[in-house]
Amino acid sequence: MPANKSGPAPKKKRGRRGRLVALTVVLLLVAGIGFGAYWGVSTVRASFPETTGSLKLPGLTDPVDVVRDANGIPQIYADTDEDLFRAQGYVQAQDRFWEMDVRRHMTAGRLSEMFGKSQVKTDEFLRTLGWHEVAQKEYDTKLSASTKKYLQAYSAGVNAYLKDHQGSALSLEYAALGFTNDYKPEPWTPVDSVAWLKAMAWDLRGNMQQEIDRSLMTSRFTPQQIAQLYPEYPYQRNRPIVDGGSVDPATKEFDPKGNSNSNTGTNSGTGKGTGTGTGTGAGTGTGTGTAGNATAGVQAQLSSLSKTLGQVPALLGPNGNGIGSNSWVVSGEHTTTGKPLLANDPHLAPQMPSLWYQMGLHCRTTGPKCNYDVAGFTFSGMPGVIIGHNQDISWGMTNLGADVSDLYLEKINADGYLYDGKQQPFLTRQETIKVAGGESRKITVRSTNNGPIVSDRDDELAGVGKDAPVTNGAPDRGDGYAVSLRWTALSPGKSMDAVFELNRAKDWTSFRKAAADFEVPSQNLIYADTKGNIGYQAPGTIPIRGKGDGTYPAPGWDPAYQWKGVIPQSALPYEYNPKRGFIVTANQAVTNAKYPYLITKDWGYGARSQRITDLIESKIKDGGKVSTDDMQSFQTDNSSEIARLLTPYLTKIDIKDKYVRDAQQLLNGWDFTQEPDSAAAAYFNAVWRNTLKLAFGNKMPKELRVQGQCLYVRPASDTGPADDQNKLVRECGERTGDTAQPDGGDRWYEVVRNILDDPNNAWWHTEDRPGHPGLKNRDQLLAQAMKDARYELTSKLGKNIDNWAWGRLHQMDLTNQTLGKEGPGFLQSLLNRGPWNLGGGEAAVDATGWNAAGGYKVTWVPSMRMVVNLADLDKSRWINLTGASGHAYEAHYYDQTDKWAKGELLPWAFSEDAVKKAGKDTLTLSP
């Protein structure tokens, strides 16, 4: 039973002595299991940063001041750009170097050097992708001279801190690592910073998981059934970001006010594969794709690829439909301030510390020597600000969701691969993986014209494509096809330039120029300025495909499936001061269906974006105005769209069993909000989970079901009579709980919406099993789901429904992403925090996501929240998921989390006077 009812109790402010007592108690407990001689209070405190007084920072030209507020958030004041970024590197190393060090080892495929042989497989895959190699090429050939100077200054600041801090003086984790490894950090390099953009791009790469999932589904579903599980975007109900506009066929320029009917769609890449399949009832058939994509039957091999992808640390969160964010901007015409208000909250996996680091970077005097006066959310390990505002503009980001990666089947032999009827030689390189406490491992990375062969990195993947149905024109499969990856992020770009360009942009023109360089990852960028303008720009390098639409792996040997270029930057959608007076981006479709280029076939389905739109419109109708408080309130809206849709059907079902009917009655009069103490929200979400399980989950192939979930099913190869129960075999699921299907996101809202008024639709049917006659229609299945939910919650929350609460099911843990997950139990208890009992839910604006196939645990959260007031920047607000510090037991390790969980925001000082007034500690860094 969860230990708390509403999350950790609010903590009173306590002084240094109080924290010392807490540390002593913890470490005395540690001493009781044999580590006390080493793990003293001094070990834990050794890495706490100096935040007052004066320190030497070699390389500075003038003194730099670091002013921290009551939450430990630093604001840096300098006289030159290089001094500013040198100090940023030093300060981030003070608070977050362990996080930075692990991140750069991940992006370079060198985790084994820190953590030993357990990470070799991950390193092999990451070396195959070659993130660090691409980052080096970007630094050498693409980035501007000024960007290189800033990166060098940042690195020098990090290294100045490293010079005087080692082992426990760097962080508690290094002290722990010292038990098994003599690892010592290397100097930081500019390429270490650039490579972080590759990790960000990987987690935001688009629909690769959906591409794999569709292929895996062909063992159980026909192409028609798969299409039903991936419905078309509901353009008429959930508005795109830019609902209109056109691209001039001659100039390739997008006009947001143009007539969209002029678009021809000739470049939309709509060459879908078709297929044939047989099936008896939903989910019991077998399907074989037979058309141009030639890949619809990749089964166990693609499942293995999915597992390999899953082993790559997801710094932002599990890739898939859930990853997203909210941002919106309202013009001064509709605000109480008379100037724009801009909100943003990216949705990422909860982790300790938060991915974000709040910071201000200020030139004492802006001019040729010093160009920056900016504040916002940064990434530890990268100079500059990623999301925030400067003195003139503010910007936010959400994942655009562009499909920028494709898997290709490759016909290979020992010497090369087949392309356009001719044998081509591999491009190869050798990689040596050093392993802490073990022997180094050497691998050969092979690439085709499409990209690296990812199937080389797993024994099971060596036979990828062995069973894939192909057309008669396909090459002989021999021992099977390999799988390669084409991905825009594997080509050098200028995204690091774009970060600095955004930070110093002064108006819409300079903002759009910066956006044009933000090539990877593709992000929806919203804009507001102090003069009252608002805007939106879709940037990014997005491929134009030949045949195929990116929804299935493609035949690498066929030139017709090659990329034909990228969408011109001038053709990418934008808006500037639209008549409606606001812009909403929340991972919905960017444009309407008539846009002539294919961006993706796998948009988010718009549940969050349309709810935000409705909230804004309800506020501004009849001349109403939106306030900063309203923007903050919108961010914590926890209304459930699927509950609003499904509950009327649930309450009409005649339930005979009083035990179940008592739970059903919780839904009568419920307003569909998901507060942490709501019994109705707990019950509805359990019903939703069990509805999905019965209608879809139990029919999925084992590769998509939750690991360990075992069912008796017909073999995938069996096409005989459906009522032959003697052929049932036991199959167990293979997916982790946060990536299994059906995940319950807004794609599944659309799937269920499309069949809800068809009570006899085949998806509502379940097969007969010994002792368990199948369900025959919608109402039978929903009644069974309500019964199953009643008994599930009884086991989890108790028999008395008065004690049920959504937050007791829906809990968030903050976990250190390395030793907090796989370190000794005592160390995990030192590094991790939680649980917090949360409201909100999947595809709600307050997007505390959970995977319906895997359970109710929180897998997505608004990783930060901000509301920027362009009328008075000092009246802006922000909050982080955890805190400024990455050091366990330091005062700011998670001092913002309780406020975050309640939907509160902190004041965000920006002007020098406001920063000084809010300042608690000042550190001077001297040359």
TASUL-V831506 format. One line per field, one symbol per residue. ss: DSSP state (H for helix, E for strand, C for the rest). A space follows every 50 residues. Layout:
BEGIN
ss->???
END
This chain:
BEGIN
ss->CCCCCCCCCCCCCCCHHHHHHHHHHHHHHHHCCCCCCCCCHHHHHCCCCC CCEEEECCCCCCCEEEEEECCCCEEEEECCHHHHHHHHHHHHHHHHHHHH HHHHHHHCCCCHHHHHHHHHHHHHHHHHHCHHHHHHHHHHHCCCHHHHHH HHHHHHHHHHHHHCCCHHHCCHHHHHHCCCCCCCCCCCCHHHHHHHHHHH HHHCCCCHHHHHHHHHHCCCCCHHHHHHHCCCCCCCCCCCCECCCEECCC CCCEECCCCHHHCCCCECCCECCCEEEECCCCCCCEEEECCCCCCCCCCH HHHHHHHHHHHCCCCCCCCCCCCEEEEEEECHHHECCCCCEEEEEEEECC CECCCEEEEEEEECCCECCECCEEEEEEECCCCCCCEEEECCEEEEEEEC CCCCEEEEEECECCCEEEECCEEEECEEEEEEECCCCCCCEEEEEEEECC EEEHHHHCHHHHHCCCCCCCCCCCCCCCCCCEEEEEEHHHCCCCHHHHHH HHHHCCCHHHHHHHHHHCCCCCEEEEEEECCCCEEEEECCCCEEECCECC CCCEECCCHHHCEEEECCHHHCCEEECCCCCEEEECCCCCECCCCCECCC CCCCCCHHHHHHHHHHHHHHHHHCCECHHHHHHHHCCCECHHHHHHHHHH HHCCCCCHHHHHHHHHHCCCCCECCCCCHHHHHHHHHHHHHHHHHCHHHC CCCCCEECCEEEEECCCCCCCCCCHHHEEEEEECECCCCCCCCCCHHHHH HHHHHCCCCCCHHHCCCCECCECCCCCHHHHHHHHHHHHHHHHHHHHCCC HHHCCHHHHCEEEECECCHHHHCCHHHHHHHCEEEEECCCCCCCCCCCCC CCCCCCCCCCEECEEEEEECCCHHHEEEEECCCCCCCCCCCCCCCCHHHH HCCCCEEECCCHHHHHHHEEEEEEEEC
END
